[in-house]
């Protein structure tokens, strides 16, 4: 892959109309830089349960306390630097909260290993809609740069995500900074315990007050050594009143050629 083509792809993704507080806790994952292999389809189920969340309806958005979020993700690799993913968001809960929530599409490009960069580098753009009873904004877009590095058994990934509402309550808020970070340590090529951080601090023009920001830290585990399967699970704690306080999550994936 030529570098000029790679950077043209990046420019195209960035120039998409730039999610406010959209789809929190549907896909709780810090991305790694590599894309799905050519000709391979990855089917993933993202499941999480909010043990302690919001208990009242605010701006027509239903509460999150004691609700299951189930997201089906299908990603296909077209070559060694490009993939497209599709998401189908669902909610399961009492008080008429069980519903299909929305769908997103996510193209992603990655810098090939042949470039021999000192870090892994890729960029995704995620666009889609969601039901206004589950999110204040029904159309959103997310731009996610992905930078990661492996140091023997230590792995670090940083996703300095930028998102924006295209239509809804926050459509005039501008670009929102929502950084994600992961660090884990591989033990005997079998399991990698680590920490994952998910945040949303508000628009670049004026960061929100701390209590209105979102900050969640997960103790996570990745099960290694499975050629066709992937498994990640963890328990997270929120640290502001705008964040769900207690969440358990599981990501189960299977590769198909």
FENMOCOR-V406457 format. One record per helix or strand of 2 or more residues. SS is the DSSP state (A for helix, B for strand). FROM is the first residue (numbers start at 1). LEN is the number of residues. Records with the same first field share a line. If there is no record, write none. Layout:
# FENMOCOR-V406457
SS->FROM-LEN, FROM-LEN
This chain:
# FENMOCOR-V406457
A->3-12, 113-3, 210-3
B->41-12, 68-10, 82-11, 99-12, 120-11, 137-15, 154-15, 176-12, 191-10, 202-2, 206-2, 214-10, 229-10, 246-11
